[in-house]
């Protein structure tokens, strides 16, 4: 079943986008695979192994997690609702995010502007929830395997995603779980990520992206960027040079 997600992803000409696509080894706007960074002290394919799941989703920050469309709702309806949402939303300028640990993986995070970003994310969750199909039993069981707290299970029941409301954390995932690697390797990886994302340009959240998963397990593709105040742009693939 096809799923959609509402994400923030930096503009195609942003150094953040270029860095993120090279780090993960995939550009979801064109489904091309720019070369991943070579990390001294690691085997050439090791970063690819540590980013398999993150690469499938693409470089992004979640605003509304992946969902199937409700009966009677189609892709054009979703695009129209996104345009309407963006007409009443203003940009957020946040300071440069930094590479930090989040659980057992690495992510770009910010220590400022969190309440504003969380409010935007929750607005997305609420506004688009009527377009969402109910969770299936399989979805429910899959989510429950994540060792959720009682509060997170409550949010899962309400919004089909446990990391909403006060549980939301803005982050742009850079790796899969690192729980299985040793400390020295994890340190090398974090230092390489810090070097890759040493970008002295603020990150402006000024648009909403629609990502699409054609079938379960497929890579998510970037369909549309809708800029706040209602400018909808279908994504023209931009290949990122190796």
N, C-alpha and C positions, 0 to 999 in steps of 0.2 A: 504494500500500500504506500502511495506517495505521501511524503511528509514535507512540511514547510517549517521554517524557523525564521524568527525576526532577530537579526544580529546587528551589531555595529562592526563595520570593517573599514579601516582607513581608506581614503581615496586612492585610486589607482596610481596617481603620480606622487603619492606620499612616500617619504623614506621609510615610514613605519610599515607600509604595505609591502614595499620591496624587501625589507629586512625579514618580515614575517613569512612571506612566500618562499624566500630562499632558505630560511631556517627550517621550515616544514617540508620544503621540496615540492610544493604544489601551489598553483595559482587557480583558485576556484572560479574566477571569472572567465577563464579560457580553458580550464582543465589541462593546462600544460604543466610540465614538471621542471622548473628551474633547478639547477644544480644546488645541492645542499652544501653548507659550509664544511670544509675539511677542518677537523679539530686535532691539533697536535696531541699525540699520546693516545689517540683512539683509532681503531680500525676504520677504514673508509666508509663502510656501511653501517657502522654502529649507531650513528645519529638517526639514520633511516629506521633502524630497528626500534629506537626509543621514541619515535614520533608517528608510528603507524596509525593509531586511532586519531590523534590530533590532526594529522595530514588529511584524513578522510573528511573531517569537518571543515577544514580550512581555517585560516587566521581570522579570528573574530572574538568579540565579546557577546555573550548571550544577553538578550533583552527579553525575548519570549522563547522558551525552549521548543524543540521540534514537536510538531503536532500534525495529525491528519485533519483534513477539512471535514466539517459536519456535513451531513446529508443535505443536498440542495445548495451547497456553497461550492463555487468553482474558483479557479486561479484568478480570473478577472475580478471576481468579487473581492478577493484578498488584496489585489493591487489597488482597487478603488478605496478600500478601507484604510490601507496604508497611506494613500494620498490624503485622505481626509484627516487622519491622525497627524500627519506631518504639517498640515496647514495650521494647526493650533499648537505647534511645538516649537520651542526656540533652542538654539544651539547651546551646548555646554562646553566651555573651554577648561580643560584640566591641565595641570602641570605634567611634565614629562613622567610617564610611568617608569617603573623599574622592575627588574627581574627579581622575583621573590619566590620562596617556597610556599605552596598552598597545599596542605595535606602532604601527599607523597609525590607531587609533581611540581614542575616549574611553570610560572605564569608571569606575565606582565601585570602588575597591579599598581594602584595609586593610593597614596595615603591621604590625599586631599580630595575634596569634592565628592566624597562617597555618598553623603545623604542626597545630594542632587541627582547623582547617577542612579542611586537606588530608587528614588522617586520616579524617574523616567522609566526604569525597568518595570516598576509596578504598574505605572500607567499603561504600559504595553500589555502586561499580563491581563489586566482588567478589560481594557478596550477590545482586545482581540479574542478574548475567551469565548464569546458567543459563536465565533467561527470554528471553534475546535470540536472535533468529534470526541465522544466520551472515551476514556481509557479502556482498553481491553484488559481481560484478566492477565494476559501475558505481559502487557505493559506494567500492570500493577505489581506482579510478582518480580519482574526484573528490577524495578525500582526498589522494592522492599529488600532486595539482597544487598543493598548498599549500607547496611548498618545505620539506618536513619534513627534520629531521636524521635520521641513522641511528638514534638512540635513539628518536625519535618514530615512525619507521616500525616499529620493534620493538614499541612499545606499541600502535600501530595494529593490528598483526597479532594481538596478545594480547587487547586489550580493545575493538577496533573504534573506538577514539578515541585520538588521539596525546597528548592533554594530560592524562594520568593519572600516578599515582605521583609522582615528584619533579618532573615537568613541569607539575603542576597549579598553576593560579593562580586564586584566588578573584577573581571580577570580575562586575560587573553592567553589561552593555554599554549604552552610551548613544548610540553613533553607528555608522554604517557606516564604511568606509574614508574617511579624510580626506587620502589621499595626493595627491589631485588639486586640493586647494584651497590658496590662498596662505597665507603665515604670518599676515598680519594678520586674515584671515577666521577662521583656526583659533583665533587668540587670542581674538577676540570670542566665538566659540562656546564655548571653554573657560570664559571668564569668566561667560557666561550659565549654563552648567551648574553652575559653582561656586555661583552665586547661588541657583539652583533647589534645589540639594541642601545648602544651608547649614542643616542640621537638627540641632539640639542634643539628639538622642535616640539612645541606643545602639541598635544593631541586634542583636536576639536571634534566633539560628537555633534555633528550637524546634519546627520541623515540617518535613515533606517534602511537596512538591507533585507531583501527577501532571499533566503537560501532554500534550495530544493533538493530533496533526496528522492530520486525517481522510484526506487524500490528498496526494501530493507537491505542494509549493508552497502548500498551504493555511495559513492563520494558525493558530498553536498556541492552543488553548483550555485554560483551567485547569479541570480536572475535580474534583480532590479536594485538600484539605489534610488531612494526617494528622499530628496533634500527637504529639510524643514522649511515650512511656508509653502509646501505643495508642489515642488518641482520634481516630477517623476522622470527618471532616466533609466531606460533599459540598458543593461550592461553591454558595451561593445568590448569584446575580448581584447585585452592588452597583454601581449606576451612580454614577460619579464626576461630580459637578456641574461644569459648565463654569465 
